[in-house]
Amino acid sequence: MGEKRIVARVEDLMFRSKVDAAARNLSVPVEFVGAPGDLPKALSSGAAAAFIELTPAVLDAIEASRKKGSRVDVPMIGFLSHVDKALAERAKAAGIDRVLPRSQFSETLPDLILEYTSPGVDRNSEEEPELPEE
C-alpha cells in the first residue's frame, strides 16, 4: 500500500477539527498546510489525498504551480459552499479531482479518508464517535 497520509488545507476551524478527529479515529496522519502558497509543496511530498477548503487564494496557488509545470499526482478533494458555483467551476478547471458541497464533504469525511488511504476497507460507523455538528 502506498502513502497513508492526508494533506489538508482548511481555514474553517470547525472543518479543521472534523478532519482532524475523523483522521485520528481512523489512525491516519494528517498534515495541515498553513498558507495557500505552501499547498503545492506539501502535495509534491506525496500523500494519499488532499482535502482542500476551496478559496480563490488556494486556487491561485494551485494554478500558479501548474503554470510552472508542477505535476500533482495526489487526488485533490475540494469542498466549498454549495452556492459558490463560479468557484466550483474554477476548481474543476484547476484540476481539483472532486468538488463537493461542504455538507456532503462533512457527511462523507470518514468514508473519503478510507477510500484514499485504505481502498476496499469498510468502516463500522457504530464504532466511531460522533463528529462535531456544523
N, C-alpha and C positions, 0 to 999 in steps of 0.2 A: 504494500500500500504506500502511496506517496505521502506528501505533506498533509498533516492533520491540523495545521494551524489556520486560524481565520484572521484576516486583516479587516479592521473595521474603521471607518471614518464616520463618526456620529457626533453631531453637535448637540442635539437634544439630550439633556441629561437623563430623562425618563427612558428614552430608547437605548441610550448607552447602558443604563443599568439592566434593561431587559436583555440586551445582547450578552452582557457580562454574566448575568445569572443563568441564562439558558446554556451558554457555553460551559460555565463551571459545572452545572448539573450534568452535562454530558462529557465532562473531563476533556474538553477541547480548549487548548490555549487560544487566547485572542490577543492580537497586537492592535492597540488603539493608536491611530495616527492623529497627531495634533493638527498641524497646518495642512490646508488643501494641497499645497505645493510638495509636501512630504509623501503624498499618496503614491505617485509613480515609483519612487524609490522603494517604498515598502512592498509594492506589488512585484517589483523586479526581483526581490529576495525570495520569492516563492511562497506559496500558501495554497491551501485547498480551495479557498474562495475569498472574495472581498465583499463585505456588506457596507454599502455606501449610502449615507443620507445625501440625497441629491440636492445640490445648491449650484447657483451659477459659478461660484468660485471653484468648486470641486470640478465641475465640467471644464472650466478654463484650464485647470491644471492637467486634466486628462488629455484634452485636445492639444495643449502645448507639447506634452510629452510625445504624443503620436506624431506631431509635425516634425519633431526632432528624430523620428524614426524608431522610437522605443516601441517594442512589442510587449504586450501583456498577455501571457498565457494563463492567467488566473481568471476563472469565471467571476464576473462582477455582477452583483445583485444590488440594484439601486432601489431606494424607496423614497417616496415623496407624497405630498398632499394629493389626493385624487382629483382635485380641481385644477392642478397645475399642468394642463395638457401641453403647453408650449415647452416647458422644461422636460416633460416626459419624452417628447419627440426629439428634443436636442440630445437627451441622454442616449436614446437609441442610435441616433446618428453618430454619437461619440464612441460607440462601441460597448455600451453597457449591455450585458447579455440578457438580463431580466429586469424590467422596471415594474415595481409593484406599488400599489397604494399603501400608505402607512399601516392601515388596518389589516390588510392581508399579510404584510410582512410580519406584523406583530403576532397574528394568529398562527402563522406557519413557521415561526422562527426555529423552534427545536427541530422540525422536520427538515428545514433548509440546512441547518448545521449538519445533521446526519447525512443528508443527500450528498453533500460535498466532501465530508470527512470520512464517512463510513458507508459507502454505497451498498445497498442491499440490506442494511440493518434497520429494523423497525423499532421504534421506541415504544415503551409501555407507558402511556400517559398517566396511568394510575399511580406510578411510582414517582412522578415528577411533582415538585411543589408548584403551586400556582405562581405565575409571574405577576408582577405588579400591573394593575389596570392602568390604561391610558388616562 
